[in-house]
Amino acid sequence: MAVWEDYLRRRGVVGYHLYAASLHPLGVQLYQKLGLAELATFDWRFHTGTRWLTVKERLFVRALRTPP
């Protein structure tokens, strides 16, 4: 992740956002462990083919530098 963030900084990117769903708890845990800020959560419904699941989507953000 540090290499990717350095790549973004060198290209002038001021920040990024990532989504992680409750269907992928390890992704949620990784973004939290890395210290990304949780900006928002929202629920949506996903059909498995046999039933509906409620999924919590989380939006994580990280500022890489202050915009000019």
Backbone bond lengths (Angstrom), bond angles and torsions (degrees), N, CA, C in turn:
res aa  C-N    CA-C-N  psi(-1)  N-CA   C-N-CA  omega(-1)  CA-C   N-CA-C  phi
1 M - - - 1.441 - - 1.532 109.49 -
2 A 1.330 116.51 -38.89 1.467 119.84 179.92 1.532 110.88 -62.86
3 V 1.325 117.43 -38.96 1.463 121.50 178.69 1.524 110.09 -65.36
4 W 1.328 116.13 -42.69 1.465 120.76 179.20 1.527 110.85 -64.03
5 E 1.346 116.95 -42.73 1.467 120.32 178.61 1.524 111.04 -64.35
6 D 1.321 117.07 -38.38 1.464 120.25 177.64 1.535 110.09 -64.12
7 Y 1.313 116.81 -41.30 1.462 122.40 176.18 1.531 110.21 -57.51
8 L 1.333 117.19 -45.73 1.468 121.11 179.68 1.525 111.72 -64.81
9 R 1.334 116.85 -43.32 1.473 120.82 179.33 1.525 111.33 -59.36
10 R 1.333 116.62 -44.56 1.475 120.97 -179.50 1.520 111.67 -61.12
11 R 1.312 117.05 -23.92 1.455 121.30 179.21 1.522 113.03 -97.14
12 G 1.331 116.47 7.85 1.453 120.90 174.50 1.515 115.60 82.53
13 V 1.332 117.32 13.00 1.470 120.53 179.04 1.523 108.72 -72.87
14 V 1.330 117.12 131.38 1.467 120.56 -176.54 1.526 112.91 -88.54
15 G 1.321 117.84 -14.53 1.455 120.87 178.77 1.515 110.54 174.94
16 Y 1.319 115.36 176.21 1.459 119.70 179.73 1.518 109.88 -149.08
17 H 1.314 115.22 166.66 1.455 120.59 175.88 1.528 109.29 -134.55
18 L 1.320 114.42 150.79 1.458 122.14 179.86 1.521 108.58 -135.32
19 Y 1.305 115.92 146.94 1.455 121.17 175.04 1.523 108.92 -108.23
20 A 1.317 116.21 144.15 1.458 121.54 172.93 1.519 107.34 -141.24
21 A 1.308 116.30 135.69 1.461 121.36 -178.15 1.519 110.28 -104.53
22 S 1.318 115.22 156.79 1.459 120.33 178.02 1.529 111.75 -62.65
23 L 1.337 117.47 -16.56 1.464 120.51 174.02 1.524 111.28 -66.68
24 H 1.330 116.57 -19.15 1.465 122.84 -178.61 1.530 110.08 -124.37
25 P 1.333 117.14 71.98 1.470 119.82 -174.58 1.527 114.25 -62.04
26 L 1.323 118.11 -28.12 1.468 119.02 178.70 1.530 111.25 -68.24
27 G 1.325 117.52 -33.48 1.458 120.62 175.43 1.514 111.26 -65.65
28 V 1.333 116.28 -43.53 1.471 120.86 177.29 1.524 109.34 -59.94
29 Q 1.322 116.94 -46.77 1.472 120.69 -179.37 1.526 111.70 -63.53
30 L 1.329 117.36 -38.77 1.465 120.59 179.60 1.519 111.04 -63.25
31 Y 1.325 117.27 -48.14 1.468 119.97 -179.28 1.517 111.17 -63.51
32 Q 1.327 117.46 -36.87 1.462 120.26 176.84 1.523 110.66 -67.06
33 K 1.330 117.32 -42.88 1.473 121.49 179.67 1.530 111.37 -63.39
34 L 1.334 116.40 -35.07 1.464 120.55 179.12 1.523 112.81 -75.85
35 G 1.333 116.45 -7.89 1.455 120.23 176.07 1.515 115.06 85.69
36 L 1.331 117.98 17.11 1.460 119.61 175.69 1.518 108.76 -68.57
37 A 1.309 116.21 142.40 1.463 121.26 -179.97 1.524 109.27 -79.22
38 E 1.335 116.08 137.23 1.461 120.10 176.14 1.520 108.13 -88.81
39 L 1.321 116.21 112.67 1.451 122.14 -174.62 1.522 112.04 -86.56
40 A 1.333 117.12 -38.17 1.464 120.13 -175.92 1.518 110.56 -159.41
41 T 1.322 114.63 159.45 1.460 121.28 170.76 1.521 107.85 -134.90
42 F 1.294 115.48 148.39 1.455 119.73 174.43 1.524 109.13 -152.16
43 D 1.307 115.69 154.09 1.448 121.94 -179.49 1.522 110.00 -101.73
44 W 1.302 115.43 145.69 1.450 121.46 171.91 1.510 107.46 -144.51
45 R 1.307 116.08 168.64 1.465 120.04 -177.25 1.518 109.68 -113.34
46 F 1.309 115.08 140.00 1.453 123.08 -177.37 1.522 108.01 -125.84
47 H 1.314 117.36 130.50 1.462 120.95 179.75 1.525 108.84 -98.36
48 T 1.316 116.00 125.49 1.465 121.56 -177.43 1.521 112.52 -83.23
49 G 1.302 116.42 -8.50 1.452 120.75 -172.88 1.514 111.11 109.29
50 T 1.336 114.44 -21.88 1.466 119.51 178.74 1.522 112.74 -128.13
51 R 1.351 116.15 -22.07 1.465 119.08 -179.99 1.522 109.70 -158.06
52 W 1.340 114.54 165.04 1.459 121.57 177.21 1.521 110.14 -92.86
53 L 1.321 116.39 137.57 1.458 122.86 173.61 1.526 108.21 -116.81
54 T 1.323 116.43 140.65 1.465 120.20 171.38 1.520 107.21 -90.37
55 V 1.313 115.29 127.67 1.459 122.07 -177.04 1.523 108.37 -117.67
56 K 1.326 116.81 133.87 1.460 121.41 175.08 1.522 107.66 -97.18
57 E 1.312 115.58 118.58 1.457 122.39 178.03 1.521 107.87 -96.42
58 R 1.321 116.78 136.84 1.467 121.73 178.79 1.520 109.21 -121.29
59 L 1.312 114.49 136.72 1.458 121.00 178.11 1.525 108.14 -107.31
60 F 1.317 115.51 118.81 1.464 122.10 178.53 1.517 109.34 -108.15
61 V 1.333 116.44 145.47 1.462 121.03 179.94 1.526 110.55 -135.31
62 R 1.336 113.95 155.05 1.467 119.85 173.14 1.517 107.86 -144.54
63 A 1.326 115.75 127.39 1.459 121.12 173.21 1.509 107.98 -85.43
64 L 1.311 116.72 132.61 1.460 121.16 178.60 1.524 111.75 -96.77
65 R 1.326 115.78 -27.01 1.468 121.41 174.67 1.516 107.65 -164.06
66 T 1.291 115.38 165.76 1.467 120.54 178.15 1.520 108.38 -77.80
67 P 1.329 117.27 129.05 1.469 118.74 179.25 1.531 110.89 -63.11
68 P 1.354 116.83 151.12 1.480 120.00 -177.99 1.505 112.44 -66.58
